[in-house]
Amino acid sequence: MDNPQVEVQPLNRDKVRNFIKVMIYLAIITALEFLIAFTVPHDYKWLRIVVFVVMTIVKAYYIVAEFMHLGHEKKSLKMSIVLPMLFVVFLVFILIFQGSAIYNVLY
């Protein structure tokens, strides 16, 4: 059996810098989430939830764009993934709203 040769390519410093930059962004966002979770009073529950959802979407964007290599794709491919996700988020919002309305009517 032939012994395949492994080709070592030179280090691409721009890719490494970008990777480290994204890791730092994710670490900062996570630190902010912890700071908000432990410092914001429970009275501002809805504000905390909105902030957490927004921060989670930002983190998901960076993870998908850099670590799943979607950030460098064509716009049509990005939209084919993002638009259905927006419809699902909208569906969840509608289901929660309608569920709470039905709950209020019944109880």
FIMIPA-50790 format. One record per atom (N, C-alpha, C): residue number from 1; atom name; y, z, x. Coordinates in nm, 4 decimals. Layout:
REM residues N
<atom nr="NUM" atom="CA" yy="Y" zz="Z" xx="X"/>
...
***
This chain:
REM residues 107
<atom nr="1" atom="N" yy="-0.1185" zz="0.0000" xx="0.0837"/>
<atom nr="1" atom="CA" yy="0.0000" zz="0.0000" xx="0.0000"/>
<atom nr="1" atom="C" yy="0.1250" zz="0.0000" xx="0.0883"/>
<atom nr="2" atom="N" yy="0.2217" zz="-0.0789" xx="0.0474"/>
<atom nr="2" atom="CA" yy="0.3446" zz="-0.0880" xx="0.1256"/>
<atom nr="2" atom="C" yy="0.4239" zz="0.0413" xx="0.1162"/>
<atom nr="3" atom="N" yy="0.4889" zz="0.0731" xx="0.2232"/>
<atom nr="3" atom="CA" yy="0.5740" zz="0.1918" xx="0.2276"/>
<atom nr="3" atom="C" yy="0.7177" zz="0.1476" xx="0.2047"/>
<atom nr="4" atom="N" yy="0.7745" zz="0.1722" xx="0.0835"/>
<atom nr="4" atom="CA" yy="0.9115" zz="0.1259" xx="0.0565"/>
<atom nr="4" atom="C" yy="1.0132" zz="0.1997" xx="0.1428"/>
<atom nr="5" atom="N" yy="1.1115" zz="0.1268" xx="0.1829"/>
<atom nr="5" atom="CA" yy="1.2169" zz="0.1853" xx="0.2648"/>
<atom nr="5" atom="C" yy="1.3304" zz="0.2361" xx="0.1756"/>
<atom nr="6" atom="N" yy="1.3853" zz="0.3482" xx="0.2134"/>
<atom nr="6" atom="CA" yy="1.4973" zz="0.4060" xx="0.1402"/>
<atom nr="6" atom="C" yy="1.6253" zz="0.3669" xx="0.2121"/>
<atom nr="7" atom="N" yy="1.7189" zz="0.3143" xx="0.1354"/>
<atom nr="7" atom="CA" yy="1.8460" zz="0.2738" xx="0.1940"/>
<atom nr="7" atom="C" yy="1.9491" zz="0.3829" xx="0.1683"/>
<atom nr="8" atom="N" yy="2.0058" zz="0.4336" xx="0.2742"/>
<atom nr="8" atom="CA" yy="2.1066" zz="0.5383" xx="0.2630"/>
<atom nr="8" atom="C" yy="2.2436" zz="0.4719" xx="0.2606"/>
<atom nr="9" atom="N" yy="2.3187" zz="0.5006" xx="0.1570"/>
<atom nr="9" atom="CA" yy="2.4513" zz="0.4419" xx="0.1460"/>
<atom nr="9" atom="C" yy="2.5553" zz="0.5429" xx="0.1930"/>
<atom nr="10" atom="N" yy="2.6675" zz="0.4945" xx="0.2423"/>
<atom nr="10" atom="CA" yy="2.7711" zz="0.5879" xx="0.2882"/>
<atom nr="10" atom="C" yy="2.8302" zz="0.6678" xx="0.1720"/>
<atom nr="11" atom="N" yy="2.8795" zz="0.7850" xx="0.2046"/>
<atom nr="11" atom="CA" yy="2.9378" zz="0.8752" xx="0.1051"/>
<atom nr="11" atom="C" yy="3.0657" zz="0.8150" xx="0.0482"/>
<atom nr="12" atom="N" yy="3.0766" zz="0.8135" xx="-0.0845"/>
<atom nr="12" atom="CA" yy="3.1965" zz="0.7636" xx="-0.1506"/>
<atom nr="12" atom="C" yy="3.2854" zz="0.8848" xx="-0.1814"/>
<atom nr="13" atom="N" yy="3.3847" zz="0.9059" xx="-0.1000"/>
<atom nr="13" atom="CA" yy="3.4688" zz="1.0257" xx="-0.1116"/>
<atom nr="13" atom="C" yy="3.5475" zz="1.0306" xx="-0.2427"/>
<atom nr="14" atom="N" yy="3.5859" zz="0.9152" xx="-0.2967"/>
<atom nr="14" atom="CA" yy="3.6590" zz="0.9129" xx="-0.4239"/>
<atom nr="14" atom="C" yy="3.5730" zz="0.9667" xx="-0.5377"/>
<atom nr="15" atom="N" yy="3.4461" zz="0.9280" xx="-0.5394"/>
<atom nr="15" atom="CA" yy="3.3562" zz="0.9787" xx="-0.6433"/>
<atom nr="15" atom="C" yy="3.3352" zz="1.1285" xx="-0.6300"/>
<atom nr="16" atom="N" yy="3.3230" zz="1.1759" xx="-0.5065"/>
<atom nr="16" atom="CA" yy="3.3046" zz="1.3199" xx="-0.4850"/>
<atom nr="16" atom="C" yy="3.4295" zz="1.3958" xx="-0.5278"/>
<atom nr="17" atom="N" yy="3.5478" zz="1.3450" xx="-0.4939"/>
<atom nr="17" atom="CA" yy="3.6731" zz="1.4092" xx="-0.5351"/>
<atom nr="17" atom="C" yy="3.6855" zz="1.4145" xx="-0.6877"/>
<atom nr="18" atom="N" yy="3.6511" zz="1.3043" xx="-0.7526"/>
<atom nr="18" atom="CA" yy="3.6588" zz="1.2987" xx="-0.8983"/>
<atom nr="18" atom="C" yy="3.5603" zz="1.3977" xx="-0.9604"/>
<atom nr="19" atom="N" yy="3.4405" zz="1.4065" xx="-0.9062"/>
<atom nr="19" atom="CA" yy="3.3397" zz="1.5002" xx="-0.9540"/>
<atom nr="19" atom="C" yy="3.3894" zz="1.6446" xx="-0.9422"/>
<atom nr="20" atom="N" yy="3.4468" zz="1.6775" xx="-0.8263"/>
<atom nr="20" atom="CA" yy="3.4979" zz="1.8135" xx="-0.8046"/>
<atom nr="20" atom="C" yy="3.6159" zz="1.8413" xx="-0.8968"/>
<atom nr="21" atom="N" yy="3.7020" zz="1.7413" xx="-0.9178"/>
<atom nr="21" atom="CA" yy="3.8174" zz="1.7573" xx="-1.0075"/>
<atom nr="21" atom="C" yy="3.7707" zz="1.7881" xx="-1.1497"/>
<atom nr="22" atom="N" yy="3.6697" zz="1.7141" xx="-1.1974"/>
<atom nr="22" atom="CA" yy="3.6177" zz="1.7383" xx="-1.3324"/>
<atom nr="22" atom="C" yy="3.5530" zz="1.8767" xx="-1.3400"/>
<atom nr="23" atom="N" yy="3.4809" zz="1.9166" xx="-1.2372"/>
<atom nr="23" atom="CA" yy="3.4210" zz="2.0513" xx="-1.2372"/>
<atom nr="23" atom="C" yy="3.5281" zz="2.1600" xx="-1.2437"/>
<atom nr="24" atom="N" yy="3.6385" zz="2.1395" xx="-1.1744"/>
<atom nr="24" atom="CA" yy="3.7482" zz="2.2377" xx="-1.1773"/>
<atom nr="24" atom="C" yy="3.8110" zz="2.2413" xx="-1.3168"/>
<atom nr="25" atom="N" yy="3.8321" zz="2.1236" xx="-1.3786"/>
<atom nr="25" atom="CA" yy="3.8847" zz="2.1207" xx="-1.5160"/>
<atom nr="25" atom="C" yy="3.7934" zz="2.1978" xx="-1.6108"/>
<atom nr="26" atom="N" yy="3.6649" zz="2.1732" xx="-1.6018"/>
<atom nr="26" atom="CA" yy="3.5697" zz="2.2425" xx="-1.6899"/>
<atom nr="26" atom="C" yy="3.5703" zz="2.3932" xx="-1.6648"/>
<atom nr="27" atom="N" yy="3.5807" zz="2.4331" xx="-1.5392"/>
<atom nr="27" atom="CA" yy="3.5855" zz="2.5763" xx="-1.5075"/>
<atom nr="27" atom="C" yy="3.7124" zz="2.6408" xx="-1.5626"/>
<atom nr="28" atom="N" yy="3.8254" zz="2.5711" xx="-1.5528"/>
<atom nr="28" atom="CA" yy="3.9518" zz="2.6248" xx="-1.6040"/>
<atom nr="28" atom="C" yy="3.9460" zz="2.6371" xx="-1.7563"/>
<atom nr="29" atom="N" yy="3.8952" zz="2.5357" xx="-1.8232"/>
<atom nr="29" atom="CA" yy="3.8855" zz="2.5412" xx="-1.9695"/>
<atom nr="29" atom="C" yy="3.7925" zz="2.6534" xx="-2.0126"/>
<atom nr="30" atom="N" yy="3.6807" zz="2.6701" xx="-1.9427"/>
<atom nr="30" atom="CA" yy="3.5876" zz="2.7788" xx="-1.9747"/>
<atom nr="30" atom="C" yy="3.6524" zz="2.9147" xx="-1.9511"/>
<atom nr="31" atom="N" yy="3.7276" zz="2.9281" xx="-1.8430"/>
<atom nr="31" atom="CA" yy="3.7978" zz="3.0543" xx="-1.8162"/>
<atom nr="31" atom="C" yy="3.9007" zz="3.0834" xx="-1.9255"/>
<atom nr="32" atom="N" yy="3.9718" zz="2.9803" xx="-1.9711"/>
<atom nr="32" atom="CA" yy="4.0671" zz="2.9991" xx="-2.0812"/>
<atom nr="32" atom="C" yy="3.9965" zz="3.0406" xx="-2.2099"/>
<atom nr="33" atom="N" yy="3.8795" zz="2.9824" xx="-2.2352"/>
<atom nr="33" atom="CA" yy="3.8034" zz="3.0219" xx="-2.3540"/>
<atom nr="33" atom="C" yy="3.7654" zz="3.1702" xx="-2.3475"/>
<atom nr="34" atom="N" yy="3.7195" zz="3.2155" xx="-2.2308"/>
<atom nr="34" atom="CA" yy="3.6854" zz="3.3566" xx="-2.2162"/>
<atom nr="34" atom="C" yy="3.8090" zz="3.4443" xx="-2.2311"/>
<atom nr="35" atom="N" yy="3.9199" zz="3.4018" xx="-2.1738"/>
<atom nr="35" atom="CA" yy="4.0440" zz="3.4787" xx="-2.1837"/>
<atom nr="35" atom="C" yy="4.0874" zz="3.4924" xx="-2.3292"/>
<atom nr="36" atom="N" yy="4.0817" zz="3.3838" xx="-2.4032"/>
<atom nr="36" atom="CA" yy="4.1195" zz="3.3870" xx="-2.5445"/>
<atom nr="36" atom="C" yy="4.0217" zz="3.4722" xx="-2.6242"/>
<atom nr="37" atom="N" yy="3.8934" zz="3.4596" xx="-2.5939"/>
<atom nr="37" atom="CA" yy="3.7914" zz="3.5345" xx="-2.6683"/>
<atom nr="37" atom="C" yy="3.8094" zz="3.6846" xx="-2.6532"/>
<atom nr="38" atom="N" yy="3.8523" zz="3.7294" xx="-2.5353"/>
<atom nr="38" atom="CA" yy="3.8612" zz="3.8736" xx="-2.5112"/>
<atom nr="38" atom="C" yy="4.0015" zz="3.9314" xx="-2.5255"/>
<atom nr="39" atom="N" yy="4.1035" zz="3.8480" xx="-2.5429"/>
<atom nr="39" atom="CA" yy="4.2390" zz="3.9029" xx="-2.5522"/>
<atom nr="39" atom="C" yy="4.3062" zz="3.8815" xx="-2.6882"/>
<atom nr="40" atom="N" yy="4.2719" zz="3.7740" xx="-2.7583"/>
<atom nr="40" atom="CA" yy="4.3369" zz="3.7458" xx="-2.8868"/>
<atom nr="40" atom="C" yy="4.2774" zz="3.8387" xx="-2.9930"/>
<atom nr="41" atom="N" yy="4.3607" zz="3.9081" xx="-3.0687"/>
<atom nr="41" atom="CA" yy="4.3097" zz="4.0002" xx="-3.1713"/>
<atom nr="41" atom="C" yy="4.2293" zz="3.9275" xx="-3.2795"/>
<atom nr="42" atom="N" yy="4.1445" zz="4.0024" xx="-3.3452"/>
<atom nr="42" atom="CA" yy="4.0583" zz="3.9463" xx="-3.4493"/>
<atom nr="42" atom="C" yy="4.1388" zz="3.8996" xx="-3.5706"/>
<atom nr="43" atom="N" yy="4.2626" zz="3.9461" xx="-3.5837"/>
<atom nr="43" atom="CA" yy="4.3470" zz="3.9044" xx="-3.6965"/>
<atom nr="43" atom="C" yy="4.3760" zz="3.7540" xx="-3.6933"/>
<atom nr="44" atom="N" yy="4.3732" zz="3.6954" xx="-3.5752"/>
<atom nr="44" atom="CA" yy="4.4011" zz="3.5520" xx="-3.5591"/>
<atom nr="44" atom="C" yy="4.2711" zz="3.4722" xx="-3.5467"/>
<atom nr="45" atom="N" yy="4.1786" zz="3.5028" xx="-3.6359"/>
<atom nr="45" atom="CA" yy="4.0451" zz="3.4429" xx="-3.6303"/>
<atom nr="45" atom="C" yy="4.0504" zz="3.2904" xx="-3.6411"/>
<atom nr="46" atom="N" yy="4.1262" zz="3.2367" xx="-3.7348"/>
<atom nr="46" atom="CA" yy="4.1299" zz="3.0919" xx="-3.7556"/>
<atom nr="46" atom="C" yy="4.1973" zz="3.0214" xx="-3.6391"/>
<atom nr="47" atom="N" yy="4.2976" zz="3.0831" xx="-3.5806"/>
<atom nr="47" atom="CA" yy="4.3616" zz="3.0244" xx="-3.4634"/>
<atom nr="47" atom="C" yy="4.2628" zz="3.0167" xx="-3.3470"/>
<atom nr="48" atom="N" yy="4.1861" zz="3.1232" xx="-3.3277"/>
<atom nr="48" atom="CA" yy="4.0848" zz="3.1229" xx="-3.2216"/>
<atom nr="48" atom="C" yy="3.9810" zz="3.0141" xx="-3.2456"/>
<atom nr="49" atom="N" yy="3.9381" zz="2.9985" xx="-3.3690"/>
<atom nr="49" atom="CA" yy="3.8371" zz="2.8973" xx="-3.3994"/>
<atom nr="49" atom="C" yy="3.8912" zz="2.7577" xx="-3.3697"/>
<atom nr="50" atom="N" yy="4.0132" zz="2.7311" xx="-3.4122"/>
<atom nr="50" atom="CA" yy="4.0727" zz="2.5983" xx="-3.3886"/>
<atom nr="50" atom="C" yy="4.0867" zz="2.5729" xx="-3.2385"/>
<atom nr="51" atom="N" yy="4.1331" zz="2.6728" xx="-3.1656"/>
<atom nr="51" atom="CA" yy="4.1492" zz="2.6570" xx="-3.0206"/>
<atom nr="51" atom="C" yy="4.0137" zz="2.6336" xx="-2.9542"/>
<atom nr="52" atom="N" yy="3.9114" zz="2.7071" xx="-2.9947"/>
<atom nr="52" atom="CA" yy="3.7784" zz="2.6883" xx="-2.9372"/>
<atom nr="52" atom="C" yy="3.7230" zz="2.5500" xx="-2.9679"/>
<atom nr="53" atom="N" yy="3.7426" zz="2.5015" xx="-3.0895"/>
<atom nr="53" atom="CA" yy="3.6930" zz="2.3683" xx="-3.1249"/>
<atom nr="53" atom="C" yy="3.7641" zz="2.2613" xx="-3.0415"/>
<atom nr="54" atom="N" yy="3.8942" zz="2.2725" xx="-3.0275"/>
<atom nr="54" atom="CA" yy="3.9698" zz="2.1749" xx="-2.9484"/>
<atom nr="54" atom="C" yy="3.9246" zz="2.1786" xx="-2.8026"/>
<atom nr="55" atom="N" yy="3.9110" zz="2.2988" xx="-2.7468"/>
<atom nr="55" atom="CA" yy="3.8679" zz="2.3104" xx="-2.6076"/>
<atom nr="55" atom="C" yy="3.7258" zz="2.2578" xx="-2.5885"/>
<atom nr="56" atom="N" yy="3.6401" zz="2.2803" xx="-2.6861"/>
<atom nr="56" atom="CA" yy="3.5039" zz="2.2299" xx="-2.6774"/>
<atom nr="56" atom="C" yy="3.5011" zz="2.0781" xx="-2.6810"/>
<atom nr="57" atom="N" yy="3.5860" zz="2.0179" xx="-2.7622"/>
<atom nr="57" atom="CA" yy="3.5931" zz="1.8711" xx="-2.7674"/>
<atom nr="57" atom="C" yy="3.6448" zz="1.8156" xx="-2.6351"/>
<atom nr="58" atom="N" yy="3.7429" zz="1.8832" xx="-2.5756"/>
<atom nr="58" atom="CA" yy="3.7941" zz="1.8386" xx="-2.4456"/>
<atom nr="58" atom="C" yy="3.6850" zz="1.8492" xx="-2.3391"/>
<atom nr="59" atom="N" yy="3.6111" zz="1.9605" xx="-2.3403"/>
<atom nr="59" atom="CA" yy="3.5022" zz="1.9756" xx="-2.2440"/>
<atom nr="59" atom="C" yy="3.3940" zz="1.8709" xx="-2.2673"/>
<atom nr="60" atom="N" yy="3.3625" zz="1.8438" xx="-2.3917"/>
<atom nr="60" atom="CA" yy="3.2612" zz="1.7427" xx="-2.4222"/>
<atom nr="60" atom="C" yy="3.3069" zz="1.6052" xx="-2.3734"/>
<atom nr="61" atom="N" yy="3.4353" zz="1.5761" xx="-2.3888"/>
<atom nr="61" atom="CA" yy="3.4871" zz="1.4482" xx="-2.3400"/>
<atom nr="61" atom="C" yy="3.4661" zz="1.4350" xx="-2.1893"/>
<atom nr="62" atom="N" yy="3.5038" zz="1.5375" xx="-2.1136"/>
<atom nr="62" atom="CA" yy="3.4883" zz="1.5306" xx="-1.9687"/>
<atom nr="62" atom="C" yy="3.3419" zz="1.5200" xx="-1.9283"/>
<atom nr="63" atom="N" yy="3.2543" zz="1.5921" xx="-1.9966"/>
<atom nr="63" atom="CA" yy="3.1117" zz="1.5859" xx="-1.9638"/>
<atom nr="63" atom="C" yy="3.0561" zz="1.4470" xx="-1.9916"/>
<atom nr="64" atom="N" yy="3.0889" zz="1.3928" xx="-2.1081"/>
<atom nr="64" atom="CA" yy="3.0370" zz="1.2604" xx="-2.1442"/>
<atom nr="64" atom="C" yy="3.1001" zz="1.1525" xx="-2.0559"/>
<atom nr="65" atom="N" yy="3.2277" zz="1.1635" xx="-2.0294"/>
<atom nr="65" atom="CA" yy="3.2960" zz="1.0591" xx="-1.9525"/>
<atom nr="65" atom="C" yy="3.2509" zz="1.0551" xx="-1.8070"/>
<atom nr="66" atom="N" yy="3.2341" zz="1.1692" xx="-1.7451"/>
<atom nr="66" atom="CA" yy="3.2041" zz="1.1696" xx="-1.6021"/>
<atom nr="66" atom="C" yy="3.0550" zz="1.1850" xx="-1.5714"/>
<atom nr="67" atom="N" yy="2.9910" zz="1.2828" xx="-1.6330"/>
<atom nr="67" atom="CA" yy="2.8523" zz="1.3099" xx="-1.5963"/>
<atom nr="67" atom="C" yy="2.7537" zz="1.2173" xx="-1.6660"/>
<atom nr="68" atom="N" yy="2.7929" zz="1.1606" xx="-1.7808"/>
<atom nr="68" atom="CA" yy="2.7061" zz="1.0644" xx="-1.8480"/>
<atom nr="68" atom="C" yy="2.7584" zz="0.9214" xx="-1.8274"/>
<atom nr="69" atom="N" yy="2.8587" zz="0.9058" xx="-1.7425"/>
<atom nr="69" atom="CA" yy="2.9124" zz="0.7768" xx="-1.6988"/>
<atom nr="69" atom="C" yy="2.9650" zz="0.6897" xx="-1.8123"/>
<atom nr="70" atom="N" yy="3.0145" zz="0.7504" xx="-1.9183"/>
<atom nr="70" atom="CA" yy="3.0683" zz="0.6718" xx="-2.0282"/>
<atom nr="70" atom="C" yy="3.2167" zz="0.6415" xx="-2.0085"/>
<atom nr="71" atom="N" yy="3.2843" zz="0.7160" xx="-1.9239"/>
<atom nr="71" atom="CA" yy="3.4276" zz="0.6990" xx="-1.9048"/>
<atom nr="71" atom="C" yy="3.4660" zz="0.5672" xx="-1.8416"/>
<atom nr="72" atom="N" yy="3.3705" zz="0.5019" xx="-1.7750"/>
<atom nr="72" atom="CA" yy="3.4016" zz="0.3773" xx="-1.7063"/>
<atom nr="72" atom="C" yy="3.3449" zz="0.2559" xx="-1.7793"/>
<atom nr="73" atom="N" yy="3.3055" zz="0.2754" xx="-1.9030"/>
<atom nr="73" atom="CA" yy="3.2498" zz="0.1656" xx="-1.9821"/>
<atom nr="73" atom="C" yy="3.3620" zz="0.0937" xx="-2.0579"/>
<atom nr="74" atom="N" yy="3.3250" zz="-0.0148" xx="-2.1233"/>
<atom nr="74" atom="CA" yy="3.4224" zz="-0.0889" xx="-2.2030"/>
<atom nr="74" atom="C" yy="3.4600" zz="-0.0100" xx="-2.3280"/>
<atom nr="75" atom="N" yy="3.5775" zz="-0.0411" xx="-2.3799"/>
<atom nr="75" atom="CA" yy="3.6304" zz="0.0316" xx="-2.4949"/>
<atom nr="75" atom="C" yy="3.5400" zz="0.0182" xx="-2.6170"/>
<atom nr="76" atom="N" yy="3.4777" zz="-0.0973" xx="-2.6358"/>
<atom nr="76" atom="CA" yy="3.3922" zz="-0.1166" xx="-2.7531"/>
<atom nr="76" atom="C" yy="3.2711" zz="-0.0243" xx="-2.7501"/>
<atom nr="77" atom="N" yy="3.2140" zz="-0.0022" xx="-2.6324"/>
<atom nr="77" atom="CA" yy="3.1007" zz="0.0902" xx="-2.6220"/>
<atom nr="77" atom="C" yy="3.1454" zz="0.2334" xx="-2.6477"/>
<atom nr="78" atom="N" yy="3.2611" zz="0.2702" xx="-2.5956"/>
<atom nr="78" atom="CA" yy="3.3131" zz="0.4050" xx="-2.6198"/>
<atom nr="78" atom="C" yy="3.3350" zz="0.4289" xx="-2.7691"/>
<atom nr="79" atom="N" yy="3.3957" zz="0.3309" xx="-2.8355"/>
<atom nr="79" atom="CA" yy="3.4233" zz="0.3458" xx="-2.9787"/>
<atom nr="79" atom="C" yy="3.2957" zz="0.3479" xx="-3.0613"/>
<atom nr="80" atom="N" yy="3.1919" zz="0.2791" xx="-3.0156"/>
<atom nr="80" atom="CA" yy="3.0657" zz="0.2815" xx="-3.0895"/>
<atom nr="80" atom="C" yy="3.0001" zz="0.4183" xx="-3.0848"/>
<atom nr="81" atom="N" yy="3.0413" zz="0.5010" xx="-2.9916"/>
<atom nr="81" atom="CA" yy="2.9890" zz="0.6374" xx="-2.9839"/>
<atom nr="81" atom="C" yy="3.0864" zz="0.7358" xx="-3.0471"/>
<atom nr="82" atom="N" yy="3.2160" zz="0.7177" xx="-3.0241"/>
<atom nr="82" atom="CA" yy="3.3162" zz="0.8134" xx="-3.0716"/>
<atom nr="82" atom="C" yy="3.3367" zz="0.8060" xx="-3.2228"/>
<atom nr="83" atom="N" yy="3.3449" zz="0.6866" xx="-3.2784"/>
<atom nr="83" atom="CA" yy="3.3715" zz="0.6736" xx="-3.4217"/>
<atom nr="83" atom="C" yy="3.2628" zz="0.7365" xx="-3.5095"/>
<atom nr="84" atom="N" yy="3.1347" zz="0.7117" xx="-3.4837"/>
<atom nr="84" atom="CA" yy="3.0344" zz="0.7823" xx="-3.5649"/>
<atom nr="84" atom="C" yy="3.0437" zz="0.9345" xx="-3.5512"/>
<atom nr="85" atom="N" yy="3.0792" zz="0.9826" xx="-3.4307"/>
<atom nr="85" atom="CA" yy="3.0949" zz="1.1265" xx="-3.4126"/>
<atom nr="85" atom="C" yy="3.2092" zz="1.1790" xx="-3.5001"/>
<atom nr="86" atom="N" yy="3.3190" zz="1.1036" xx="-3.5087"/>
<atom nr="86" atom="CA" yy="3.4303" zz="1.1457" xx="-3.5929"/>
<atom nr="86" atom="C" yy="3.3898" zz="1.1494" xx="-3.7398"/>
<atom nr="87" atom="N" yy="3.3093" zz="1.0530" xx="-3.7828"/>
<atom nr="87" atom="CA" yy="3.2602" zz="1.0533" xx="-3.9208"/>
<atom nr="87" atom="C" yy="3.1716" zz="1.1744" xx="-3.9478"/>
<atom nr="88" atom="N" yy="3.0902" zz="1.2121" xx="-3.8510"/>
<atom nr="88" atom="CA" yy="3.0038" zz="1.3287" xx="-3.8677"/>
<atom nr="88" atom="C" yy="3.0880" zz="1.4565" xx="-3.8760"/>
<atom nr="89" atom="N" yy="3.1907" zz="1.4671" xx="-3.7912"/>
<atom nr="89" atom="CA" yy="3.2800" zz="1.5840" xx="-3.7973"/>
<atom nr="89" atom="C" yy="3.3510" zz="1.5890" xx="-3.9320"/>
<atom nr="90" atom="N" yy="3.3971" zz="1.4730" xx="-3.9809"/>
<atom nr="90" atom="CA" yy="3.4617" zz="1.4668" xx="-4.1110"/>
<atom nr="90" atom="C" yy="3.3641" zz="1.5065" xx="-4.2213"/>
<atom nr="91" atom="N" yy="3.2391" zz="1.4602" xx="-4.2126"/>
<atom nr="91" atom="CA" yy="3.1363" zz="1.4969" xx="-4.3105"/>
<atom nr="91" atom="C" yy="3.1124" zz="1.6476" xx="-4.3113"/>
<atom nr="92" atom="N" yy="3.1046" zz="1.7081" xx="-4.1943"/>
<atom nr="92" atom="CA" yy="3.0848" zz="1.8536" xx="-4.1870"/>
<atom nr="92" atom="C" yy="3.2023" zz="1.9261" xx="-4.2504"/>
<atom nr="93" atom="N" yy="3.3253" zz="1.8803" xx="-4.2230"/>
<atom nr="93" atom="CA" yy="3.4434" zz="1.9413" xx="-4.2834"/>
<atom nr="93" atom="C" yy="3.4373" zz="1.9325" xx="-4.4364"/>
<atom nr="94" atom="N" yy="3.4037" zz="1.8146" xx="-4.4882"/>
<atom nr="94" atom="CA" yy="3.3946" zz="1.7960" xx="-4.6334"/>
<atom nr="94" atom="C" yy="3.2852" zz="1.8844" xx="-4.6925"/>
<atom nr="95" atom="N" yy="3.1707" zz="1.8918" xx="-4.6258"/>
<atom nr="95" atom="CA" yy="3.0605" zz="1.9756" xx="-4.6762"/>
<atom nr="95" atom="C" yy="3.0998" zz="2.1235" xx="-4.6792"/>
<atom nr="96" atom="N" yy="3.1689" zz="2.1697" xx="-4.5771"/>
<atom nr="96" atom="CA" yy="3.2137" zz="2.3099" xx="-4.5754"/>
<atom nr="96" atom="C" yy="3.3146" zz="2.3338" xx="-4.6869"/>
<atom nr="97" atom="N" yy="3.4105" zz="2.2419" xx="-4.7025"/>
<atom nr="97" atom="CA" yy="3.5119" zz="2.2568" xx="-4.8065"/>
<atom nr="97" atom="C" yy="3.4489" zz="2.2572" xx="-4.9453"/>
<atom nr="98" atom="N" yy="3.3598" zz="2.1617" xx="-4.9710"/>
<atom nr="98" atom="CA" yy="3.2946" zz="2.1546" xx="-5.1018"/>
<atom nr="98" atom="C" yy="3.2009" zz="2.2735" xx="-5.1236"/>
<atom nr="99" atom="N" yy="3.1328" zz="2.3148" xx="-5.0186"/>
<atom nr="99" atom="CA" yy="3.0442" zz="2.4313" xx="-5.0304"/>
<atom nr="99" atom="C" yy="3.1206" zz="2.5573" xx="-5.0657"/>
<atom nr="100" atom="N" yy="3.2362" zz="2.5771" xx="-5.0043"/>
<atom nr="100" atom="CA" yy="3.3152" zz="2.6955" xx="-5.0370"/>
<atom nr="100" atom="C" yy="3.3717" zz="2.6862" xx="-5.1785"/>
<atom nr="101" atom="N" yy="3.4076" zz="2.5653" xx="-5.2236"/>
<atom nr="101" atom="CA" yy="3.4571" zz="2.5492" xx="-5.3607"/>
<atom nr="101" atom="C" yy="3.3470" zz="2.5793" xx="-5.4616"/>
<atom nr="102" atom="N" yy="3.2258" zz="2.5320" xx="-5.4355"/>
<atom nr="102" atom="CA" yy="3.1133" zz="2.5613" xx="-5.5252"/>
<atom nr="102" atom="C" yy="3.0816" zz="2.7103" xx="-5.5243"/>
<atom nr="103" atom="N" yy="3.0872" zz="2.7722" xx="-5.4069"/>
<atom nr="103" atom="CA" yy="3.0606" zz="2.9154" xx="-5.3964"/>
<atom nr="103" atom="C" yy="3.1650" zz="2.9937" xx="-5.4770"/>
<atom nr="104" atom="N" yy="3.2923" zz="2.9550" xx="-5.4681"/>
<atom nr="104" atom="CA" yy="3.3985" zz="3.0242" xx="-5.5414"/>
<atom nr="104" atom="C" yy="3.3806" zz="3.0092" xx="-5.6925"/>
<atom nr="105" atom="N" yy="3.3311" zz="2.8951" xx="-5.7375"/>
<atom nr="105" atom="CA" yy="3.3096" zz="2.8742" xx="-5.8799"/>
<atom nr="105" atom="C" yy="3.1932" zz="2.9589" xx="-5.9292"/>
<atom nr="106" atom="N" yy="3.0863" zz="2.9650" xx="-5.8506"/>
<atom nr="106" atom="CA" yy="2.9667" zz="3.0373" xx="-5.8943"/>
<atom nr="106" atom="C" yy="2.9808" zz="3.1892" xx="-5.8825"/>
<atom nr="107" atom="N" yy="3.0515" zz="3.2359" xx="-5.7825"/>
<atom nr="107" atom="CA" yy="3.0608" zz="3.3804" xx="-5.7601"/>
<atom nr="107" atom="C" yy="3.2036" zz="3.4243" xx="-5.7691"/>
***
